[in-house]
Amino acid sequence: MTVALKLAEFLTNTPIEALPAQAMDHAAMVVASTFASAACGTAIESARIISALAHDAGGKPEAHVWYHHGAALPVTAAAQANAVLSDAAASDDSDLRNIVHAGTPLTSASLAIGERDRRPGAEVMAAIVLGYEAAGRISGAITPSFKNRGFHGCLGAAFAAAGAAARMLRLDALGMARTLALTATSMGGLATAADTSVAREYHAGAAVLAGMNAARAAQRGFAAELSILESPQGFFEAFGGVDGQAAGEHALRDLGAEWDIVTDMAVKLVPGGHPYHAFAEAAANAAREANLAPEQIAAIELSRPGFTSLPGPLHPADLIDMAHSPAYFAAAGAADRGFGWQHAGPAKIADPVIHALIDKVRVGPEPTEDRARYRQGARVTIRATDGRAFTSVVFLPKGSGALGIDWADVDAKYQTLMPASGLPPVSIDSSLEMIHGLRGLADISTLTRLLHAPRP
């Protein structure tokens, strides 16, 4: 029994009825979050390029690209285009352990197959929950080692798409294991490229293709080395530089005791790189307490365990820069005493008040208390010109599953971002209502039909 086969038995044999209500609720929230992020992606050139390539190639009509009036495409092409749409806007979701954006490939793969095969909403939700579990367990076994070796979180995202696709295709345990094994030998992705360019969203599309193609090949009987995860020079050793057997034990520990989509998933409630959301949140908290004008701020100190320098461009010039600049997050939170979707727009990215405060951002001493509680959290101290100091600590950013996610926050995100899709308000409202009732939806294509943009 290999790691892939043991994990596959769990992913395949767990019935929908055994999945906790909170896990299923989070799956529906991931769908809403992914749709909202994808709406913003419609204006981004990288997403348009992948969509255009898919439509130019054409093929068997199986599923649609969201918010596009074009014809249906082959299921993998539609899923790839939708994943790039969502990831391009940097407003989807994140895993608290490893910054893997699993929700985008999960939703893209599950809905494309669900639309083609007219599957019920509950089945899509289960595929999302279990696909998240596959991604969390496999990537979690090599976290943070894979990042230290230069690999991007798309490694885990590929297993999300793979697990969800295999579940939607109703593969047996052997088929699921082959899917995981094929995915393990099909996916790469470099963090440096993702941090500095639109390679980030290209990775999202590649992860969906790798996972879905692996599942479809396995469906037809394509075999693979089932011990590839834990074997010498296998996935765990090659990408994580860790002992394969130990990593395998970690991946299989306490299956079903907890659910990663509950304990480790976070929905982005503001834009940009999720590791920096807590800096903006804590800076805004401290700024509201301090009640200082920007010119009265002498310094903004950022702190978290392991945070020793300011990564990314200090002064962002565009969305990519902004998404990877903790200095921008903190300065914007301090300047505006809050941080929201408008901070991903060109006006805020160019705001001279924010840029003046960026020059006052520095790294403070690492916290010595409650270090284990910082899960993409942050400590921010605003120092005034008169010597006073105001500190806020955020252990988990808002929107983290471990804190409990409020549907009101997800609804607000949906209503704020979805108008960028070009859909009429009635379609936006109706689609959100369907997402709330996703578990009882008899045919998921009823939902996806609402996302087709009207012909111009």
Phi, psi and omega in degrees: 000117180268170177300315181300318183287321178295316179293322180297321178300319178293313183294328183275321190267352179285118181283158179305320184296339181275351182278132182299149180301321181293322178296317179293323177297318178295327177298317178295322177297322178297320177300311180299316181297318181293317176301316183295316178295320180296328178300319177292330181293342181297339181264002186258131189300319183300318179293321179295323180297312181295320177297317180296318178300318181295317181289326177296321181287326179064210180124192184300125182284109184232322183208160186253152167281131184298142175064021181240139183272002183287176182291163175294155185235170170304147192301320181288325179294318178296317181296318178299311181299319180292324178295318178294321177306312185286315185289331184300328184275355178054039184227028187264268182209176179204152174264132185294339183275321195218009176061028174280129178266080186281331185298322180297307178294326178300309182293317182298313182291313184296317183287326179296313178292320179298321177295315181298316187261002177055053182274154179288157181300322181298324179291322176296316180298319179296320178297323178293314179300312185284327174296322177297322180296318178299313180296315183296318184287319182286313180287328178297332181289343180239018178267135001267012189302321183295326178290321179296336179269001174097005181271152183268159181295350177300340174306313179286323181300326178298322179288333174297310179296320181297310181297318180294317181296316180297322178293317180294329178277357177059043177288154174280181186298320179296319178296320177295318180297318177296323177299313180296320181293317178295322178295321181300331182257013184242350193238140173225227180116125185253131184296323182301319178293320182291330182280345188234001185203179178284009170301336180303308181286333174299320176302319181299316177295320179295324178296319178295315179299315181299312182292316182290319178295324176297316180295319181290325175293317178298324178301328180268005175098010180293122184267162179210171178285107187288348178261014187297334180293311189259352186290159174304132184063019176276197188300309183299318181286318184291316185267333182254342184064029183242165178296123186297320181293317179295319178296323178296319177298321178298317183294333184259000187293129172054049178302128178086352180289321175222168181235125186300328181291344176265314188274335190233349180277146174223134173272131177289123177255359170218165186277171171094181182300124186298329179300344184253000179299320182294330176297316179294318182296314180292321178297319178295319178300313181294323181292321178294322177292319183289324181054050182253146168288153182307322182289347177271358179269123180268326183200152173235113184257129180251141181208142169195159178302129178083359182266106187242349179206163180272110178276172175073173177291133178295315183249095184292147178245348182204185184298319180297314178300312183302318184297338185242022182242097177298331178297320178295315180303312182293316182294319179294318178299320179289320183292317187256359179057032179176168180213128184214192184298332181295341183282357172265358182272162184297328182296313180288323180297333180261003186300120182294331178295316178296317182294327176295322179286331177304324180291350179257001180277134178216165178269127178265177179298146178296145178295145180255343180252147175055036184300324183290343182278347181282104176242092193054032178268183184199154171241126180234131175242124174260122180255128181274160179294339179269007175099349179287156180227142182227124187238140173229139177241128175239113183280323175227134180292154178301140183099357179285135180301325181296335176276340190094125182259130182270128178302330180298323178291319178295318178299319180296319176299315182299311183291333179283318188266331187296331177303335178294345180288339185087359178288148175292153182306325181295324178289323178297312180295317182293320180294320179294321178298320178294322179296320177300326180256028189300324183298331181263004183284124185286330185217114185296337179294341173299323178284312185295332177298331180290344185266004177280123180292143177293148179296137181289000000 
